[in-house]
Amino acid sequence: MDDYLIPCVVKPAVFLTVSGQRGRARQGPGSVPDSGNETRPSGCQVVDVEFRSSIPEVVGCISFQNYYTHTLTLRYCNLLSEQISNSKSDHPTQKEWRTGIERVQLMPNCHCERGSQSLVVLNKAHFLASLENVISFRLILRQPSPEWNQFGIRDLKIYSVANPFHRNGNTGTRTTFMSTDGMEQVLRNGLQTNGDMESGQDINRHPYDVATLSYT
């Protein structure tokens, strides 16, 4: 299975915030003037992934463990075909960003636990187009519920084939791929569960405004 892994570097998540106008407090003796602006979390974060290889890759599937992320969008950067065929030319390399997955739902209900820590595999059945000549990813993660203080994904792996968990013969174990309409299905083959994600620890609420997600 590791033979199909695409080496990559996952950069730290960037949490987006929104600046808004606060309601102006009533002025009185000894009161502090209100600046009128505040910054609050948007319920959205961005994770950039760079491939180590200097040669563009063909992506067959990605796997990860969810951690309270409600939806995921995948954007990928690829080299145009003519640029690859003319790689030795002196012309600047032309890149193009495209959408590979559009808001796939990882939790049936963003306010409930179900699906919040599932092991997930997304393959060509979930891609909007073939992911070819890829040099980097951008994952856009969203969690609109104020119930969860933290969210993200863990143990991200990218493969060059659609089913790297398949084994010939009868020695392989059964693999379940994520379906967009049934997040109760959990992948049990080829991935390890992170211990702290099963500890059942309490998560504090986070007071961000659901309406601020509209701009993403």
mmCIF file of the C-alpha atoms, coordinates in Angstrom:
data_MODEL
# 
_entry.id   MODEL 
# 
loop_
_atom_site.group_PDB 
_atom_site.id 
_atom_site.type_symbol 
_atom_site.label_atom_id 
_atom_site.label_alt_id 
_atom_site.label_comp_id 
_atom_site.label_asym_id 
_atom_site.label_entity_id 
_atom_site.label_seq_id 
_atom_site.pdbx_PDB_ins_code 
_atom_site.Cartn_x 
_atom_site.Cartn_y 
_atom_site.Cartn_z 
_atom_site.occupancy 
_atom_site.B_iso_or_equiv 
_atom_site.pdbx_formal_charge 
_atom_site.auth_seq_id 
_atom_site.auth_comp_id 
_atom_site.auth_asym_id 
_atom_site.auth_atom_id 
_atom_site.pdbx_PDB_model_num 
ATOM 1   C CA . MET A 1 1   ? 0.000   0.000   0.000   1.00 0.00 ? 1   MET A CA 1 
ATOM 2   C CA . ASP A 1 2   ? 2.835   2.389   0.838   1.00 0.00 ? 2   ASP A CA 1 
ATOM 3   C CA . ASP A 1 3   ? 4.175   1.911   -2.687  1.00 0.00 ? 3   ASP A CA 1 
ATOM 4   C CA . TYR A 1 4   ? 1.293   4.055   -3.920  1.00 0.00 ? 4   TYR A CA 1 
ATOM 5   C CA . LEU A 1 5   ? 1.810   6.889   -1.430  1.00 0.00 ? 5   LEU A CA 1 
ATOM 6   C CA . ILE A 1 6   ? 2.604   10.296  -2.902  1.00 0.00 ? 6   ILE A CA 1 
ATOM 7   C CA . PRO A 1 7   ? 5.175   12.096  -0.696  1.00 0.00 ? 7   PRO A CA 1 
ATOM 8   C CA . CYS A 1 8   ? 3.853   15.468  0.391   1.00 0.00 ? 8   CYS A CA 1 
ATOM 9   C CA . VAL A 1 9   ? 4.194   18.229  2.963   1.00 0.00 ? 9   VAL A CA 1 
ATOM 10  C CA . VAL A 1 10  ? 1.055   19.221  4.876   1.00 0.00 ? 10  VAL A CA 1 
ATOM 11  C CA . LYS A 1 11  ? 1.321   22.807  6.054   1.00 0.00 ? 11  LYS A CA 1 
ATOM 12  C CA . PRO A 1 12  ? -0.283  24.082  9.275   1.00 0.00 ? 12  PRO A CA 1 
ATOM 13  C CA . ALA A 1 13  ? -3.928  25.030  8.976   1.00 0.00 ? 13  ALA A CA 1 
ATOM 14  C CA . VAL A 1 14  ? -4.801  28.689  8.502   1.00 0.00 ? 14  VAL A CA 1 
ATOM 15  C CA . PHE A 1 15  ? -7.962  29.676  10.380  1.00 0.00 ? 15  PHE A CA 1 
ATOM 16  C CA . LEU A 1 16  ? -9.977  32.374  8.660   1.00 0.00 ? 16  LEU A CA 1 
ATOM 17  C CA . THR A 1 17  ? -11.488 35.176  10.690  1.00 0.00 ? 17  THR A CA 1 
ATOM 18  C CA . VAL A 1 18  ? -14.057 37.833  9.946   1.00 0.00 ? 18  VAL A CA 1 
ATOM 19  C CA . SER A 1 19  ? -13.969 41.458  11.011  1.00 0.00 ? 19  SER A CA 1 
ATOM 20  C CA . GLY A 1 20  ? -17.342 42.994  11.716  1.00 0.00 ? 20  GLY A CA 1 
ATOM 21  C CA . GLN A 1 21  ? -19.073 45.999  13.228  1.00 0.00 ? 21  GLN A CA 1 
ATOM 22  C CA . ARG A 1 22  ? -20.032 45.690  16.865  1.00 0.00 ? 22  ARG A CA 1 
ATOM 23  C CA . GLY A 1 23  ? -23.074 47.321  18.316  1.00 0.00 ? 23  GLY A CA 1 
ATOM 24  C CA . ARG A 1 24  ? -21.937 50.595  19.866  1.00 0.00 ? 24  ARG A CA 1 
ATOM 25  C CA . ALA A 1 25  ? -22.121 50.589  23.662  1.00 0.00 ? 25  ALA A CA 1 
ATOM 26  C CA . ARG A 1 26  ? -23.955 53.331  25.487  1.00 0.00 ? 26  ARG A CA 1 
ATOM 27  C CA . GLN A 1 27  ? -21.582 56.116  26.475  1.00 0.00 ? 27  GLN A CA 1 
ATOM 28  C CA . GLY A 1 28  ? -21.559 57.394  30.039  1.00 0.00 ? 28  GLY A CA 1 
ATOM 29  C CA . PRO A 1 29  ? -19.294 58.702  32.764  1.00 0.00 ? 29  PRO A CA 1 
ATOM 30  C CA . GLY A 1 30  ? -16.145 56.608  32.982  1.00 0.00 ? 30  GLY A CA 1 
ATOM 31  C CA . SER A 1 31  ? -17.017 54.472  29.943  1.00 0.00 ? 31  SER A CA 1 
ATOM 32  C CA . VAL A 1 32  ? -14.345 53.395  27.443  1.00 0.00 ? 32  VAL A CA 1 
ATOM 33  C CA . PRO A 1 33  ? -14.998 54.385  23.811  1.00 0.00 ? 33  PRO A CA 1 
ATOM 34  C CA . ASP A 1 34  ? -15.880 51.400  21.601  1.00 0.00 ? 34  ASP A CA 1 
ATOM 35  C CA . SER A 1 35  ? -13.728 51.001  18.494  1.00 0.00 ? 35  SER A CA 1 
ATOM 36  C CA . GLY A 1 36  ? -16.710 49.440  16.716  1.00 0.00 ? 36  GLY A CA 1 
ATOM 37  C CA . ASN A 1 37  ? -14.762 46.507  15.217  1.00 0.00 ? 37  ASN A CA 1 
ATOM 38  C CA . GLU A 1 38  ? -14.329 42.917  16.307  1.00 0.00 ? 38  GLU A CA 1 
ATOM 39  C CA . THR A 1 39  ? -12.706 39.792  14.867  1.00 0.00 ? 39  THR A CA 1 
ATOM 40  C CA . ARG A 1 40  ? -14.352 36.397  15.220  1.00 0.00 ? 40  ARG A CA 1 
ATOM 41  C CA . PRO A 1 41  ? -13.728 32.914  13.781  1.00 0.00 ? 41  PRO A CA 1 
ATOM 42  C CA . SER A 1 42  ? -15.468 32.132  10.509  1.00 0.00 ? 42  SER A CA 1 
ATOM 43  C CA . GLY A 1 43  ? -15.795 28.380  11.016  1.00 0.00 ? 43  GLY A CA 1 
ATOM 44  C CA . CYS A 1 44  ? -13.491 27.854  8.045   1.00 0.00 ? 44  CYS A CA 1 
ATOM 45  C CA . GLN A 1 45  ? -9.849  26.827  7.747   1.00 0.00 ? 45  GLN A CA 1 
ATOM 46  C CA . VAL A 1 46  ? -7.467  26.229  4.838   1.00 0.00 ? 46  VAL A CA 1 
ATOM 47  C CA . VAL A 1 47  ? -4.791  23.530  4.652   1.00 0.00 ? 47  VAL A CA 1 
ATOM 48  C CA . ASP A 1 48  ? -2.170  23.659  1.871   1.00 0.00 ? 48  ASP A CA 1 
ATOM 49  C CA . VAL A 1 49  ? -0.451  20.456  0.740   1.00 0.00 ? 49  VAL A CA 1 
ATOM 50  C CA . GLU A 1 50  ? 2.645   20.507  -1.457  1.00 0.00 ? 50  GLU A CA 1 
ATOM 51  C CA . PHE A 1 51  ? 3.940   17.453  -3.311  1.00 0.00 ? 51  PHE A CA 1 
ATOM 52  C CA . ARG A 1 52  ? 7.617   16.705  -2.840  1.00 0.00 ? 52  ARG A CA 1 
ATOM 53  C CA . SER A 1 53  ? 8.167   15.377  -6.354  1.00 0.00 ? 53  SER A CA 1 
ATOM 54  C CA . SER A 1 54  ? 9.236   17.751  -9.107  1.00 0.00 ? 54  SER A CA 1 
ATOM 55  C CA . ILE A 1 55  ? 7.107   15.706  -11.517 1.00 0.00 ? 55  ILE A CA 1 
ATOM 56  C CA . PRO A 1 56  ? 3.328   16.327  -11.559 1.00 0.00 ? 56  PRO A CA 1 
ATOM 57  C CA . GLU A 1 57  ? 1.332   13.491  -10.027 1.00 0.00 ? 57  GLU A CA 1 
ATOM 58  C CA . VAL A 1 58  ? -1.865  11.619  -10.859 1.00 0.00 ? 58  VAL A CA 1 
ATOM 59  C CA . VAL A 1 59  ? -4.024  11.324  -7.728  1.00 0.00 ? 59  VAL A CA 1 
ATOM 60  C CA . GLY A 1 60  ? -6.246  8.272   -7.316  1.00 0.00 ? 60  GLY A CA 1 
ATOM 61  C CA . CYS A 1 61  ? -7.563  8.797   -3.787  1.00 0.00 ? 61  CYS A CA 1 
ATOM 62  C CA . ILE A 1 62  ? -6.973  10.536  -0.489  1.00 0.00 ? 62  ILE A CA 1 
ATOM 63  C CA . SER A 1 63  ? -7.526  9.207   3.017   1.00 0.00 ? 63  SER A CA 1 
ATOM 64  C CA . PHE A 1 64  ? -7.670  10.918  6.402   1.00 0.00 ? 64  PHE A CA 1 
ATOM 65  C CA . GLN A 1 65  ? -9.283  10.817  9.808   1.00 0.00 ? 65  GLN A CA 1 
ATOM 66  C CA . ASN A 1 66  ? -11.946 13.399  10.347  1.00 0.00 ? 66  ASN A CA 1 
ATOM 67  C CA . TYR A 1 67  ? -11.966 15.561  13.447  1.00 0.00 ? 67  TYR A CA 1 
ATOM 68  C CA . TYR A 1 68  ? -15.287 17.411  13.646  1.00 0.00 ? 68  TYR A CA 1 
ATOM 69  C CA . THR A 1 69  ? -15.092 18.837  10.118  1.00 0.00 ? 69  THR A CA 1 
ATOM 70  C CA . HIS A 1 70  ? -18.531 19.149  8.563   1.00 0.00 ? 70  HIS A CA 1 
ATOM 71  C CA . THR A 1 71  ? -17.648 19.648  4.878   1.00 0.00 ? 71  THR A CA 1 
ATOM 72  C CA . LEU A 1 72  ? -14.499 19.481  2.782   1.00 0.00 ? 72  LEU A CA 1 
ATOM 73  C CA . THR A 1 73  ? -13.650 21.183  -0.508  1.00 0.00 ? 73  THR A CA 1 
ATOM 74  C CA . LEU A 1 74  ? -10.531 20.176  -2.431  1.00 0.00 ? 74  LEU A CA 1 
ATOM 75  C CA . ARG A 1 75  ? -8.804  22.577  -4.805  1.00 0.00 ? 75  ARG A CA 1 
ATOM 76  C CA . TYR A 1 76  ? -5.815  21.347  -6.785  1.00 0.00 ? 76  TYR A CA 1 
ATOM 77  C CA . CYS A 1 77  ? -3.123  23.103  -8.769  1.00 0.00 ? 77  CYS A CA 1 
ATOM 78  C CA . ASN A 1 78  ? -1.902  21.463  -11.951 1.00 0.00 ? 78  ASN A CA 1 
ATOM 79  C CA . LEU A 1 79  ? 0.390   22.217  -14.821 1.00 0.00 ? 79  LEU A CA 1 
ATOM 80  C CA . LEU A 1 80  ? -1.222  22.676  -18.190 1.00 0.00 ? 80  LEU A CA 1 
ATOM 81  C CA . SER A 1 81  ? -0.590  19.765  -20.555 1.00 0.00 ? 81  SER A CA 1 
ATOM 82  C CA . GLU A 1 82  ? 1.340   21.859  -23.060 1.00 0.00 ? 82  GLU A CA 1 
ATOM 83  C CA . GLN A 1 83  ? 3.614   23.031  -20.278 1.00 0.00 ? 83  GLN A CA 1 
ATOM 84  C CA . ILE A 1 84  ? 4.553   19.458  -19.400 1.00 0.00 ? 84  ILE A CA 1 
ATOM 85  C CA . SER A 1 85  ? 5.319   18.536  -23.013 1.00 0.00 ? 85  SER A CA 1 
ATOM 86  C CA . ASN A 1 86  ? 7.451   21.665  -23.318 1.00 0.00 ? 86  ASN A CA 1 
ATOM 87  C CA . SER A 1 87  ? 9.075   21.421  -19.911 1.00 0.00 ? 87  SER A CA 1 
ATOM 88  C CA . LYS A 1 88  ? 12.501  22.225  -21.335 1.00 0.00 ? 88  LYS A CA 1 
ATOM 89  C CA . SER A 1 89  ? 11.345  25.466  -22.886 1.00 0.00 ? 89  SER A CA 1 
ATOM 90  C CA . ASP A 1 90  ? 12.234  28.880  -21.494 1.00 0.00 ? 90  ASP A CA 1 
ATOM 91  C CA . HIS A 1 91  ? 8.581   29.945  -21.181 1.00 0.00 ? 91  HIS A CA 1 
ATOM 92  C CA . PRO A 1 92  ? 7.238   30.533  -17.651 1.00 0.00 ? 92  PRO A CA 1 
ATOM 93  C CA . THR A 1 93  ? 5.359   27.587  -16.202 1.00 0.00 ? 93  THR A CA 1 
ATOM 94  C CA . GLN A 1 94  ? 1.599   28.079  -16.351 1.00 0.00 ? 94  GLN A CA 1 
ATOM 95  C CA . LYS A 1 95  ? -0.447  26.717  -13.478 1.00 0.00 ? 95  LYS A CA 1 
ATOM 96  C CA . GLU A 1 96  ? -4.180  26.477  -13.029 1.00 0.00 ? 96  GLU A CA 1 
ATOM 97  C CA . TRP A 1 97  ? -6.317  25.997  -9.919  1.00 0.00 ? 97  TRP A CA 1 
ATOM 98  C CA . ARG A 1 98  ? -9.369  23.763  -10.246 1.00 0.00 ? 98  ARG A CA 1 
ATOM 99  C CA . THR A 1 99  ? -11.968 22.246  -7.923  1.00 0.00 ? 99  THR A CA 1 
ATOM 100 C CA . GLY A 1 100 ? -11.607 18.502  -7.395  1.00 0.00 ? 100 GLY A CA 1 
ATOM 101 C CA . ILE A 1 101 ? -14.205 18.003  -4.634  1.00 0.00 ? 101 ILE A CA 1 
ATOM 102 C CA . GLU A 1 102 ? -16.967 20.464  -3.801  1.00 0.00 ? 102 GLU A CA 1 
ATOM 103 C CA . ARG A 1 103 ? -18.193 20.520  -0.179  1.00 0.00 ? 103 ARG A CA 1 
ATOM 104 C CA . VAL A 1 104 ? -18.424 16.799  0.414   1.00 0.00 ? 104 VAL A CA 1 
ATOM 105 C CA . GLN A 1 105 ? -20.276 16.234  3.690   1.00 0.00 ? 105 GLN A CA 1 
ATOM 106 C CA . LEU A 1 106 ? -18.295 14.402  6.369   1.00 0.00 ? 106 LEU A CA 1 
ATOM 107 C CA . MET A 1 107 ? -20.847 14.741  9.174   1.00 0.00 ? 107 MET A CA 1 
ATOM 108 C CA . PRO A 1 108 ? -24.579 14.212  8.485   1.00 0.00 ? 108 PRO A CA 1 
ATOM 109 C CA . ASN A 1 109 ? -25.417 16.870  11.074  1.00 0.00 ? 109 ASN A CA 1 
ATOM 110 C CA . CYS A 1 110 ? -22.825 19.476  12.000  1.00 0.00 ? 110 CYS A CA 1 
ATOM 111 C CA . HIS A 1 111 ? -24.245 19.743  15.543  1.00 0.00 ? 111 HIS A CA 1 
ATOM 112 C CA . CYS A 1 112 ? -24.033 15.989  16.322  1.00 0.00 ? 112 CYS A CA 1 
ATOM 113 C CA . GLU A 1 113 ? -21.139 13.574  16.919  1.00 0.00 ? 113 GLU A CA 1 
ATOM 114 C CA . ARG A 1 114 ? -21.979 11.138  14.133  1.00 0.00 ? 114 ARG A CA 1 
ATOM 115 C CA . GLY A 1 115 ? -19.192 11.020  11.547  1.00 0.00 ? 115 GLY A CA 1 
ATOM 116 C CA . SER A 1 116 ? -17.047 13.449  13.526  1.00 0.00 ? 116 SER A CA 1 
ATOM 117 C CA . GLN A 1 117 ? -14.118 11.043  13.935  1.00 0.00 ? 117 GLN A CA 1 
ATOM 118 C CA . SER A 1 118 ? -14.623 8.687   11.007  1.00 0.00 ? 118 SER A CA 1 
ATOM 119 C CA . LEU A 1 119 ? -11.822 7.346   8.864   1.00 0.00 ? 119 LEU A CA 1 
ATOM 120 C CA . VAL A 1 120 ? -12.498 8.548   5.324   1.00 0.00 ? 120 VAL A CA 1 
ATOM 121 C CA . VAL A 1 121 ? -11.384 7.634   1.815   1.00 0.00 ? 121 VAL A CA 1 
ATOM 122 C CA . LEU A 1 122 ? -12.303 9.803   -1.152  1.00 0.00 ? 122 LEU A CA 1 
ATOM 123 C CA . ASN A 1 123 ? -11.526 8.426   -4.608  1.00 0.00 ? 123 ASN A CA 1 
ATOM 124 C CA . LYS A 1 124 ? -12.371 9.022   -8.254  1.00 0.00 ? 124 LYS A CA 1 
ATOM 125 C CA . ALA A 1 125 ? -16.061 8.438   -7.561  1.00 0.00 ? 125 ALA A CA 1 
ATOM 126 C CA . HIS A 1 126 ? -16.030 11.677  -5.544  1.00 0.00 ? 126 HIS A CA 1 
ATOM 127 C CA . PHE A 1 127 ? -13.774 13.731  -7.836  1.00 0.00 ? 127 PHE A CA 1 
ATOM 128 C CA . LEU A 1 128 ? -15.367 16.231  -10.204 1.00 0.00 ? 128 LEU A CA 1 
ATOM 129 C CA . ALA A 1 129 ? -12.643 15.459  -12.768 1.00 0.00 ? 129 ALA A CA 1 
ATOM 130 C CA . SER A 1 130 ? -9.518  13.341  -13.112 1.00 0.00 ? 130 SER A CA 1 
ATOM 131 C CA . LEU A 1 131 ? -6.781  14.711  -10.875 1.00 0.00 ? 131 LEU A CA 1 
ATOM 132 C CA . GLU A 1 132 ? -3.867  14.678  -13.308 1.00 0.00 ? 132 GLU A CA 1 
ATOM 133 C CA . ASN A 1 133 ? -0.657  16.735  -13.515 1.00 0.00 ? 133 ASN A CA 1 
ATOM 134 C CA . VAL A 1 134 ? -1.198  17.793  -9.901  1.00 0.00 ? 134 VAL A CA 1 
ATOM 135 C CA . ILE A 1 135 ? 1.531   19.654  -8.010  1.00 0.00 ? 135 ILE A CA 1 
ATOM 136 C CA . SER A 1 136 ? -0.334  20.809  -4.880  1.00 0.00 ? 136 SER A CA 1 
ATOM 137 C CA . PHE A 1 137 ? -3.620  20.687  -2.970  1.00 0.00 ? 137 PHE A CA 1 
ATOM 138 C CA . ARG A 1 138 ? -5.649  23.205  -1.011  1.00 0.00 ? 138 ARG A CA 1 
ATOM 139 C CA . LEU A 1 139 ? -8.206  21.788  1.398   1.00 0.00 ? 139 LEU A CA 1 
ATOM 140 C CA . ILE A 1 140 ? -11.006 24.051  2.621   1.00 0.00 ? 140 ILE A CA 1 
ATOM 141 C CA . LEU A 1 141 ? -12.585 22.730  5.814   1.00 0.00 ? 141 LEU A CA 1 
ATOM 142 C CA . ARG A 1 142 ? -15.813 24.077  7.286   1.00 0.00 ? 142 ARG A CA 1 
ATOM 143 C CA . GLN A 1 143 ? -17.623 23.587  10.575  1.00 0.00 ? 143 GLN A CA 1 
ATOM 144 C CA . PRO A 1 144 ? -20.620 25.954  10.945  1.00 0.00 ? 144 PRO A CA 1 
ATOM 145 C CA . SER A 1 145 ? -21.739 24.631  14.332  1.00 0.00 ? 145 SER A CA 1 
ATOM 146 C CA . PRO A 1 146 ? -20.808 26.596  17.466  1.00 0.00 ? 146 PRO A CA 1 
ATOM 147 C CA . GLU A 1 147 ? -20.809 23.281  19.398  1.00 0.00 ? 147 GLU A CA 1 
ATOM 148 C CA . TRP A 1 148 ? -17.178 22.413  18.574  1.00 0.00 ? 148 TRP A CA 1 
ATOM 149 C CA . ASN A 1 149 ? -14.200 24.443  19.676  1.00 0.00 ? 149 ASN A CA 1 
ATOM 150 C CA . GLN A 1 150 ? -11.763 22.623  17.352  1.00 0.00 ? 150 GLN A CA 1 
ATOM 151 C CA . PHE A 1 151 ? -12.017 20.876  14.003  1.00 0.00 ? 151 PHE A CA 1 
ATOM 152 C CA . GLY A 1 152 ? -9.769  19.641  11.215  1.00 0.00 ? 152 GLY A CA 1 
ATOM 153 C CA . ILE A 1 153 ? -8.480  16.428  9.642   1.00 0.00 ? 153 ILE A CA 1 
ATOM 154 C CA . ARG A 1 154 ? -5.603  14.164  10.657  1.00 0.00 ? 154 ARG A CA 1 
ATOM 155 C CA . ASP A 1 155 ? -3.313  11.532  9.161   1.00 0.00 ? 155 ASP A CA 1 
ATOM 156 C CA . LEU A 1 156 ? -3.789  12.783  5.590   1.00 0.00 ? 156 LEU A CA 1 
ATOM 157 C CA . LYS A 1 157 ? -2.448  10.421  2.919   1.00 0.00 ? 157 LYS A CA 1 
ATOM 158 C CA . ILE A 1 158 ? -2.535  10.828  -0.850  1.00 0.00 ? 158 ILE A CA 1 
ATOM 159 C CA . TYR A 1 159 ? -2.334  7.850   -3.211  1.00 0.00 ? 159 TYR A CA 1 
ATOM 160 C CA . SER A 1 160 ? -1.702  7.441   -6.918  1.00 0.00 ? 160 SER A CA 1 
ATOM 161 C CA . VAL A 1 161 ? -4.341  4.701   -7.310  1.00 0.00 ? 161 VAL A CA 1 
ATOM 162 C CA . ALA A 1 162 ? -8.059  4.622   -6.573  1.00 0.00 ? 162 ALA A CA 1 
ATOM 163 C CA . ASN A 1 163 ? -7.943  1.676   -4.140  1.00 0.00 ? 163 ASN A CA 1 
ATOM 164 C CA . PRO A 1 164 ? -4.516  1.224   -2.512  1.00 0.00 ? 164 PRO A CA 1 
ATOM 165 C CA . PHE A 1 165 ? -6.048  -0.987  0.204   1.00 0.00 ? 165 PHE A CA 1 
ATOM 166 C CA . HIS A 1 166 ? -7.010  -3.775  -2.187  1.00 0.00 ? 166 HIS A CA 1 
ATOM 167 C CA . ARG A 1 167 ? -5.096  -7.032  -1.860  1.00 0.00 ? 167 ARG A CA 1 
ATOM 168 C CA . ASN A 1 168 ? -5.094  -10.008 -4.197  1.00 0.00 ? 168 ASN A CA 1 
ATOM 169 C CA . GLY A 1 169 ? -6.232  -13.365 -2.876  1.00 0.00 ? 169 GLY A CA 1 
ATOM 170 C CA . ASN A 1 170 ? -8.094  -14.004 0.343   1.00 0.00 ? 170 ASN A CA 1 
ATOM 171 C CA . THR A 1 171 ? -5.610  -12.421 2.742   1.00 0.00 ? 171 THR A CA 1 
ATOM 172 C CA . GLY A 1 172 ? -6.982  -8.916  2.507   1.00 0.00 ? 172 GLY A CA 1 
ATOM 173 C CA . THR A 1 173 ? -9.506  -7.420  4.877   1.00 0.00 ? 173 THR A CA 1 
ATOM 174 C CA . ARG A 1 174 ? -12.685 -5.712  3.880   1.00 0.00 ? 174 ARG A CA 1 
ATOM 175 C CA . THR A 1 175 ? -12.460 -2.018  3.050   1.00 0.00 ? 175 THR A CA 1 
ATOM 176 C CA . THR A 1 176 ? -15.339 0.444   3.249   1.00 0.00 ? 176 THR A CA 1 
ATOM 177 C CA . PHE A 1 177 ? -15.169 3.664   1.272   1.00 0.00 ? 177 PHE A CA 1 
ATOM 178 C CA . MET A 1 178 ? -16.945 6.789   2.386   1.00 0.00 ? 178 MET A CA 1 
ATOM 179 C CA . SER A 1 179 ? -20.270 7.478   0.721   1.00 0.00 ? 179 SER A CA 1 
ATOM 180 C CA . THR A 1 180 ? -21.698 10.966  0.581   1.00 0.00 ? 180 THR A CA 1 
ATOM 181 C CA . ASP A 1 181 ? -25.064 9.758   1.886   1.00 0.00 ? 181 ASP A CA 1 
ATOM 182 C CA . GLY A 1 182 ? -23.896 7.410   4.647   1.00 0.00 ? 182 GLY A CA 1 
ATOM 183 C CA . MET A 1 183 ? -21.160 8.630   6.963   1.00 0.00 ? 183 MET A CA 1 
ATOM 184 C CA . GLU A 1 184 ? -21.731 5.776   9.392   1.00 0.00 ? 184 GLU A CA 1 
ATOM 185 C CA . GLN A 1 185 ? -19.423 3.663   7.234   1.00 0.00 ? 185 GLN A CA 1 
ATOM 186 C CA . VAL A 1 186 ? -15.891 3.676   8.634   1.00 0.00 ? 186 VAL A CA 1 
ATOM 187 C CA . LEU A 1 187 ? -12.678 2.608   6.934   1.00 0.00 ? 187 LEU A CA 1 
ATOM 188 C CA . ARG A 1 188 ? -10.913 -0.023  9.021   1.00 0.00 ? 188 ARG A CA 1 
ATOM 189 C CA . ASN A 1 189 ? -8.082  -1.154  6.739   1.00 0.00 ? 189 ASN A CA 1 
ATOM 190 C CA . GLY A 1 190 ? -4.694  0.485   6.333   1.00 0.00 ? 190 GLY A CA 1 
ATOM 191 C CA . LEU A 1 191 ? -5.200  3.362   8.772   1.00 0.00 ? 191 LEU A CA 1 
ATOM 192 C CA . GLN A 1 192 ? -4.670  3.662   12.507  1.00 0.00 ? 192 GLN A CA 1 
ATOM 193 C CA . THR A 1 193 ? -6.993  5.495   14.838  1.00 0.00 ? 193 THR A CA 1 
ATOM 194 C CA . ASN A 1 194 ? -5.415  8.339   16.774  1.00 0.00 ? 194 ASN A CA 1 
ATOM 195 C CA . GLY A 1 195 ? -5.862  7.548   20.476  1.00 0.00 ? 195 GLY A CA 1 
ATOM 196 C CA . ASP A 1 196 ? -6.763  11.046  21.619  1.00 0.00 ? 196 ASP A CA 1 
ATOM 197 C CA . MET A 1 197 ? -9.629  11.140  19.123  1.00 0.00 ? 197 MET A CA 1 
ATOM 198 C CA . GLU A 1 198 ? -11.354 8.249   20.887  1.00 0.00 ? 198 GLU A CA 1 
ATOM 199 C CA . SER A 1 199 ? -10.864 9.477   24.413  1.00 0.00 ? 199 SER A CA 1 
ATOM 200 C CA . GLY A 1 200 ? -14.260 11.139  24.529  1.00 0.00 ? 200 GLY A CA 1 
ATOM 201 C CA . GLN A 1 201 ? -12.797 14.337  25.922  1.00 0.00 ? 201 GLN A CA 1 
ATOM 202 C CA . ASP A 1 202 ? -15.122 17.291  26.337  1.00 0.00 ? 202 ASP A CA 1 
ATOM 203 C CA . ILE A 1 203 ? -14.956 20.030  23.734  1.00 0.00 ? 203 ILE A CA 1 
ATOM 204 C CA . ASN A 1 204 ? -15.831 23.578  24.679  1.00 0.00 ? 204 ASN A CA 1 
ATOM 205 C CA . ARG A 1 205 ? -18.231 25.592  22.615  1.00 0.00 ? 205 ARG A CA 1 
ATOM 206 C CA . HIS A 1 206 ? -16.968 28.294  20.312  1.00 0.00 ? 206 HIS A CA 1 
ATOM 207 C CA . PRO A 1 207 ? -19.025 31.493  19.913  1.00 0.00 ? 207 PRO A CA 1 
ATOM 208 C CA . TYR A 1 208 ? -18.660 32.184  16.200  1.00 0.00 ? 208 TYR A CA 1 
ATOM 209 C CA . ASP A 1 209 ? -21.470 33.339  13.984  1.00 0.00 ? 209 ASP A CA 1 
ATOM 210 C CA . VAL A 1 210 ? -22.830 30.833  11.461  1.00 0.00 ? 210 VAL A CA 1 
ATOM 211 C CA . ALA A 1 211 ? -23.728 33.669  9.073   1.00 0.00 ? 211 ALA A CA 1 
ATOM 212 C CA . THR A 1 212 ? -20.065 34.560  8.584   1.00 0.00 ? 212 THR A CA 1 
ATOM 213 C CA . LEU A 1 213 ? -19.531 31.392  6.509   1.00 0.00 ? 213 LEU A CA 1 
ATOM 214 C CA . SER A 1 214 ? -21.431 32.768  3.535   1.00 0.00 ? 214 SER A CA 1 
ATOM 215 C CA . TYR A 1 215 ? -18.447 34.540  2.021   1.00 0.00 ? 215 TYR A CA 1 
ATOM 216 C CA . THR A 1 216 ? -16.405 31.319  1.661   1.00 0.00 ? 216 THR A CA 1 
# 
